[in-house]
Amino acid sequence: MHGEIDAADLLTRLNKGEKLTLLDVREELEYSTFNIGGKNIPLQGLGQNSDVLGPNKNEEIIVICSAGLRSAAAAALLTEKGYTNVKNLTGGLLALRKLKH
């Protein structure tokens, strides 16, 4: 079972300058239009590309997308693959952008 992080907690951690492992599972065009950094692996390709996240399956990975639905699916997939500290950004980047305005 993966965990969750809300937009306020993520924004606080980003503003503190924490080095976070972010995985953005939106399509490349969405990522290039707006992103907060992190690796971009679209959800459809995540199954065969999850090894690019590194060998440490206990490291925290925060999965993000536009609204939190694709990232929830990606977090579940990573959990199935043995990653133990996966968090889904609830509300996605939409929730994060609302806080920034």
Secondary structure, DSSP 8 states (H G I E B T S, - for coil): --EEE-HHHHHHHHHTT----EEE-S-HHHHHHS--SSEE--HHHHHHHGGGG-S-TTS-EEEE-SSSHHHHHHHHHHHHTT-SSEEEETTHHHHHHHHH-
